[in-house]
Amino acid sequence: MQSSLTPFRVAVIGGGPAGLMAAQTLAQGGACVDVYDAMASVGRKFLLAGRGGMNITHAEPYADFVPRYAGAAAALRPMLDAFGPADVREWVHGLGVETFVGTSGRVFPTDMKAAPLLRAWLHRLRESGVRFHMRHRWLGWRDGALLLQTPDGELTVHADAVVLALGGGSWARLGSDGAWVPLLAARGVDVAPLVPANCGFDVAWSEHFSSRHAGEPLTTVAITSTGADGKSFRKQGQFVVTAGGVEGSLIYALSAALREQIAADGVATIYLDLLPDLPAARVAEEVTRPRGARSLASHLQSRLGIKGVKAGLLRECLSKEQYADPDYLGRAIKMLPVRLLRPRPLDEAISSAGGVRWDGLDGTMLKAAPGVFVAGEMIDWEAPTGGYLLTACLASGLAAGRDVLAWGARCTGEARRAD
Ligand SMILES: Cc1cc2nc3c(=O)[nH]c(=O)nc-3n(C[C@H](O)[C@H](O)[C@H](O)COP(=O)(O)OP(=O)(O)OC[C@H]3O[C@@H](n4cnc5c(N)ncnc54)[C@H](O)[C@@H]3O)c2cc1C
């Protein structure tokens, strides 16, 4: 690609999984790689992902895996074809960490942790010559060079190519604060606004309900709602009532559709099926069964097992009259309306939607800034939790690394022909 006298220098800015995978690919391809990160150490969000049990990828059939990226599936597909879920697992194993497939199909490192994996990866990267520069915050460009804020003041860096892997806009304290958006916009790059993905939502719970039930999980419920496209959807799972709303895996899984619905209509109504395993007719039968002197609450508990937060939700979301009407109550147990007011703030979300738009990219290179490549969550895609996020970050990091190498080879060839 280049002569040994003129090493091809690449600056990778952002040391999350996307940037590190780009660095790995570039170093393997013979480039001279410097990784700059604003934080004191790399991979902070990657490490956090490991705290609650890291899903590194998902083991479902590939034909089911790719559509999880919804509107961005077609754009991501070539990257995933080159480095998909099976490759992710093989790569993890290559770093000396075993994986297992959980009952949900999610793939975890055997000890569920990210730290041993990151340690082994950084060791391998350093061995292959990658140099790390911590507390180097990228501030944009000055006279064509990269401008970095360091503990010793501002620094300008010249590189033959740049990979930006700056992450999305959630959990800013871990480094990915979305401050890059105006920097790229000023360079003419079209960026879709960063919005929360895999996020909770606000609900106007009464003080009475909130103080009694905040933190309680709703195990095995189903949610039905209608997307902004008018299509109805239903999904079963679990979520948690919070002091001011709802969060948890089932809510995260539906969050893109719910967020879009709120953007379109100002509010999203979800319908909770509190007993998804019981048919509506059976629920109606049990609710309307004579209860003698028993209170309605103890009737619901003994006949249908409805208690705690589920019982609280019925009292919270129904009027006194609706609650006292057995026919209405029976239907509401299967279809309880809850109004979601707004997504929780971006900083609290697991990930971001929005980012650099695909039509501004040539592969992973910015059309508005030749020689500048992007990878990871800062590109405009979103996916549910379950390993899809990290897989696409790694796959796009690898793609960016390969694109840089191919671009470098092309530039070198053109320069030679011009001589
Ligand atoms: C609580 C939590 C749990 C998660 N669990 C999982 C999971 O189990 N499975 C899964 O697939 N995904 C999970 N994710 C998501 C996953 O961690 C992210 O999608 C992934 O880390 C994004 O990778 P990235 O490389 O694009 O960006 P990041 O990991 O965010 O890295 C970006 C890097 O860029 C640096 N940076 C930003 N701006 C600048 C700047 N101006 N100058 C220099 N450096 C800068 C940051 O310091 C950071 O190191 C989780 C996320 C959270 C918050």
Ligand as a Chemical Component Dictionary entry (heavy atoms), coordinates in Angstrom:
data_LIG
# 
_chem_comp.id                   LIG 
_chem_comp.type                 NON-POLYMER 
_chem_comp.pdbx_formal_charge   0 
_chem_comp.three_letter_code    LIG 
# 
loop_
_chem_comp_atom.comp_id 
_chem_comp_atom.atom_id 
_chem_comp_atom.alt_atom_id 
_chem_comp_atom.type_symbol 
_chem_comp_atom.charge 
_chem_comp_atom.model_Cartn_x 
_chem_comp_atom.model_Cartn_y 
_chem_comp_atom.model_Cartn_z 
_chem_comp_atom.pdbx_ordinal 
LIG C1  C1  C 0 -25.791 0.842  30.023 1  
LIG C2  C2  C 0 -25.454 0.346  28.653 2  
LIG C3  C3  C 0 -25.436 -1.017 28.398 3  
LIG C4  C4  C 0 -25.171 -1.489 27.102 4  
LIG N1  N1  N 0 -25.165 -2.833 26.884 5  
LIG C5  C5  C 0 -24.942 -3.289 25.628 6  
LIG C6  C6  C 0 -24.933 -4.684 25.361 7  
LIG O1  O1  O 0 -25.019 -5.518 26.278 8  
LIG N2  N2  N 0 -24.789 -5.091 24.066 9  
LIG C7  C7  C 0 -24.662 -4.196 23.036 10 
LIG O2  O2  O 0 -24.573 -4.623 21.883 11 
LIG N3  N3  N 0 -24.580 -2.881 23.269 12 
LIG C8  C8  C 0 -24.735 -2.407 24.536 13 
LIG N4  N4  N 0 -24.689 -1.062 24.776 14 
LIG C9  C9  C 0 -24.408 -0.147 23.654 15 
LIG C10 C10 C 0 -22.923 -0.128 23.265 16 
LIG O3  O3  O 0 -22.125 -0.027 24.433 17 
LIG C11 C11 C 0 -22.678 1.063  22.317 18 
LIG O4  O4  O 0 -23.544 0.968  21.213 19 
LIG C12 C12 C 0 -21.231 1.087  21.828 20 
LIG O5  O5  O 0 -20.334 1.245  22.902 21 
LIG C13 C13 C 0 -21.008 2.206  20.825 22 
LIG O6  O6  O 0 -19.707 2.064  20.335 23 
LIG P1  P1  P 0 -18.961 3.251  19.585 24 
LIG O7  O7  O 0 -17.564 2.791  19.418 25 
LIG O8  O8  O 0 -19.727 3.671  18.406 26 
LIG O9  O9  O 0 -19.014 4.482  20.605 27 
LIG P2  P2  P 0 -18.594 4.598  22.154 28 
LIG O10 O10 O 0 -18.435 3.275  22.776 29 
LIG O11 O11 O 0 -19.539 5.561  22.733 30 
LIG O12 O12 O 0 -17.149 5.239  22.066 31 
LIG C14 C14 C 0 -16.953 6.554  21.573 32 
LIG C15 C15 C 0 -15.613 7.038  22.071 33 
LIG O13 O13 O 0 -15.354 8.304  21.455 34 
LIG C16 C16 C 0 -14.795 9.153  22.437 35 
LIG N5  N5  N 0 -15.076 10.537 22.033 36 
LIG C17 C17 C 0 -16.288 11.103 21.849 37 
LIG N6  N6  N 0 -16.139 12.382 21.453 38 
LIG C18 C18 C 0 -14.801 12.618 21.380 39 
LIG C19 C19 C 0 -14.019 13.738 21.004 40 
LIG N7  N7  N 0 -14.546 14.901 20.629 41 
LIG N8  N8  N 0 -12.670 13.612 21.009 42 
LIG C20 C20 C 0 -12.082 12.449 21.372 43 
LIG N9  N9  N 0 -12.785 11.345 21.735 44 
LIG C21 C21 C 0 -14.118 11.435 21.745 45 
LIG C22 C22 C 0 -15.453 8.761  23.732 46 
LIG O14 O14 O 0 -14.693 9.135  24.858 47 
LIG C23 C23 C 0 -15.568 7.249  23.573 48 
LIG O15 O15 O 0 -14.442 6.583  24.117 49 
LIG C24 C24 C 0 -24.915 -0.576 26.057 50 
LIG C25 C25 C 0 -24.897 0.802  26.321 51 
LIG C26 C26 C 0 -25.170 1.263  27.606 52 
LIG C27 C27 C 0 -25.171 2.755  27.861 53 
# 
loop_
_chem_comp_bond.comp_id 
_chem_comp_bond.atom_id_1 
_chem_comp_bond.atom_id_2 
_chem_comp_bond.value_order 
_chem_comp_bond.pdbx_ordinal 
LIG C1  C2  SING 1  
LIG C2  C3  SING 2  
LIG C2  C26 DOUB 3  
LIG C3  C4  DOUB 4  
LIG C4  N1  SING 5  
LIG C4  C24 SING 6  
LIG N1  C5  DOUB 7  
LIG C5  C6  SING 8  
LIG C5  C8  SING 9  
LIG C6  O1  DOUB 10 
LIG C6  N2  SING 11 
LIG N2  C7  SING 12 
LIG C7  O2  DOUB 13 
LIG C7  N3  SING 14 
LIG N3  C8  DOUB 15 
LIG C8  N4  SING 16 
LIG N4  C9  SING 17 
LIG N4  C24 SING 18 
LIG C9  C10 SING 19 
LIG C10 O3  SING 20 
LIG C10 C11 SING 21 
LIG C11 O4  SING 22 
LIG C11 C12 SING 23 
LIG C12 O5  SING 24 
LIG C12 C13 SING 25 
LIG C13 O6  SING 26 
LIG O6  P1  SING 27 
LIG P1  O7  DOUB 28 
LIG P1  O8  SING 29 
LIG P1  O9  SING 30 
LIG O9  P2  SING 31 
LIG P2  O10 DOUB 32 
LIG P2  O11 SING 33 
LIG P2  O12 SING 34 
LIG O12 C14 SING 35 
LIG C14 C15 SING 36 
LIG C15 O13 SING 37 
LIG C15 C23 SING 38 
LIG O13 C16 SING 39 
LIG C16 N5  SING 40 
LIG C16 C22 SING 41 
LIG N5  C17 SING 42 
LIG N5  C21 SING 43 
LIG C17 N6  DOUB 44 
LIG N6  C18 SING 45 
LIG C18 C19 SING 46 
LIG C18 C21 DOUB 47 
LIG C19 N7  SING 48 
LIG C19 N8  DOUB 49 
LIG N8  C20 SING 50 
LIG C20 N9  DOUB 51 
LIG N9  C21 SING 52 
LIG C22 O14 SING 53 
LIG C22 C23 SING 54 
LIG C23 O15 SING 55 
LIG C24 C25 DOUB 56 
LIG C25 C26 SING 57 
LIG C26 C27 SING 58 
# 
